[in-house]
Amino acid sequence: MPVRQAQAEWHGSFASGDGKMSFGSGAFEGSYSAASRFEEGEGTNPEELIAAAHAGCFSMAFALALSEAGHEPDSVETTAEVHIDKDDGGFSITRSNLTTEVKVEGLGEEEFQKLADEAKQGCPVSRALGAIEIGLDAKLA
């Protein structure tokens, strides 16, 4: 199996510095800072990249689960919201909420929800995030 990589660099202090993150494939490069991570400043942040990875991984896992059950989806659109919170121990990623809407024919709500949960549990990014709570709101379109 292939090994994926990304790079990050940081310049300056935590509060006033800035950095750049990029995918090894060259598909993405973005700036980040303390303001883009802990406030509403411009740029990206590690949590946003985790959210993109989780949404993409779950969408593929759900499409696979649906297809294997004989229900080829027209589309699977997923948003992931990754939460970072501060407690006495510092900052922690505490939760990822997945919201997905799927266009698929011939599938009842009960089987749909079962397959959605299986995809959530089996998605490699969900598994990597196993220490946090993962919410799921799945809707048939």
Phi, psi and omega per residue, in radians:
M1 nan 2.554 3.136
P2 -1.227 2.689 3.042
V3 -1.861 2.240 -3.125
R4 -1.722 2.655 3.136
Q5 -2.471 2.779 3.014
A6 -2.524 2.794 -3.131
Q7 -2.174 2.671 3.028
A8 -2.508 2.541 3.017
E9 -2.383 2.619 -3.112
W10 -2.327 2.430 3.131
H11 -2.207 2.223 3.053
G12 1.629 -2.959 -3.113
S13 -1.305 2.956 3.118
F14 -1.032 -0.889 -3.007
A15 -1.273 -0.680 -3.050
S16 -1.901 -0.060 -3.114
G17 -1.390 3.136 3.049
D18 -2.675 2.943 -3.108
G19 -2.652 -3.045 -3.131
K20 -2.450 2.415 3.044
M21 -2.132 2.548 3.113
S22 -2.607 2.661 3.061
F23 -1.449 2.534 3.111
G24 -1.048 -0.497 -3.136
S25 -1.318 -0.242 -3.093
G26 1.499 0.054 -3.090
A27 -1.292 -0.330 -3.106
F28 -2.584 2.480 2.957
E29 -2.578 2.277 -3.123
G30 -2.594 2.638 3.105
S31 -1.503 2.723 3.068
Y32 -2.589 2.774 -3.111
S33 -2.712 3.040 3.058
A34 -1.067 -0.654 3.141
A35 -1.167 -0.652 3.134
S36 -1.316 -0.315 -3.126
R37 -1.660 -0.738 -3.013
F38 -1.971 -0.011 3.087
E39 -2.333 -2.610 3.115
E40 -2.005 0.575 -3.130
G41 -1.240 2.871 3.140
E42 -1.231 2.601 3.116
G43 1.969 -3.087 -3.133
T44 -1.809 -2.940 3.099
N45 -2.859 2.849 -3.117
P46 -1.024 -0.635 -3.113
E47 -1.164 -0.631 3.091
E48 -1.133 -0.670 3.111
L49 -1.208 -0.650 3.050
I50 -1.116 -0.710 3.108
A51 -1.067 -0.761 3.111
A52 -1.084 -0.755 3.123
A53 -1.106 -0.735 -3.102
H54 -1.186 -0.770 3.125
A55 -1.091 -0.771 -3.138
G56 -1.159 -0.772 -3.132
C57 -1.124 -0.823 -3.128
F58 -1.090 -0.752 3.138
S59 -1.009 -0.758 3.111
M60 -1.178 -0.735 -3.139
A61 -1.119 -0.682 3.129
F62 -1.199 -0.732 3.078
A63 -1.035 -0.696 3.104
L64 -1.132 -0.832 -3.128
A65 -1.064 -0.749 3.121
L66 -1.114 -0.802 -3.124
S67 -1.102 -0.758 3.134
E68 -1.131 -0.445 3.103
A69 -1.530 0.073 3.102
G70 1.509 0.343 -3.123
H71 -2.208 1.465 -3.125
E72 -1.132 2.059 -3.111
P73 -1.353 2.580 2.980
D74 -1.338 -0.701 3.119
S75 -2.791 2.660 3.027
V76 -2.322 1.929 -3.128
E77 -1.945 2.102 -3.041
T78 -2.247 2.424 2.991
T79 -2.031 2.364 3.031
A80 -2.024 2.337 3.067
E81 -2.010 1.951 -3.123
V82 -1.709 2.230 -3.101
H83 -1.775 2.336 2.991
I84 -2.067 2.262 -3.096
D85 -2.263 2.756 3.120
K86 -1.947 2.374 3.009
D87 -2.368 -2.926 -3.099
D88 -1.050 -0.466 -3.127
G89 -1.525 -0.042 -3.109
G90 1.989 -2.737 -3.120
F91 -1.561 2.478 3.109
S92 -2.495 2.513 2.934
I93 -1.371 2.114 -2.987
T94 -1.918 -0.356 -3.020
R95 -2.858 2.612 2.953
S96 -2.293 2.085 3.108
N97 -1.772 2.128 3.090
L98 -1.731 2.283 3.015
T99 -2.152 2.154 -3.062
T100 -2.339 2.519 3.043
E101 -2.233 2.259 -3.002
V102 -2.166 2.341 2.992
K103 -1.768 1.969 -3.120
V104 -2.683 2.507 -3.112
E105 -1.702 2.628 2.936
G106 1.237 0.529 -3.071
L107 -2.254 2.206 3.094
G108 -1.378 2.821 -3.075
E109 -1.050 -0.735 -3.088
E110 -1.120 -0.818 3.120
E111 -1.165 -0.666 3.111
F112 -1.008 -0.860 -3.122
Q113 -1.138 -0.652 3.108
K114 -1.086 -0.801 3.141
L115 -1.182 -0.628 3.098
A116 -1.085 -0.783 -3.141
D117 -1.148 -0.708 3.086
E118 -1.063 -0.711 3.119
A119 -1.145 -0.708 3.108
K120 -1.065 -0.771 -3.120
Q121 -1.226 -0.607 -3.041
G122 -1.592 -0.279 -3.139
C123 -1.023 2.205 -3.114
P124 -0.980 -0.598 3.117
V125 -1.246 -0.681 3.042
S126 -1.016 -0.750 -3.137
R127 -1.130 -0.678 3.109
A128 -1.170 -0.523 3.137
L129 -1.603 0.327 -3.017
G130 -0.940 -0.349 -3.124
A131 -1.381 -0.161 -3.112
I132 -2.001 2.873 3.081
E133 -1.350 2.403 3.100
I134 -2.138 1.994 3.105
G135 -1.579 2.750 3.136
L136 -2.533 2.227 3.016
D137 -2.172 1.800 -3.057
A138 -1.921 2.282 -3.125
K139 -2.235 2.380 2.967
L140 -1.388 2.316 3.133
A141 -1.515 nan nan
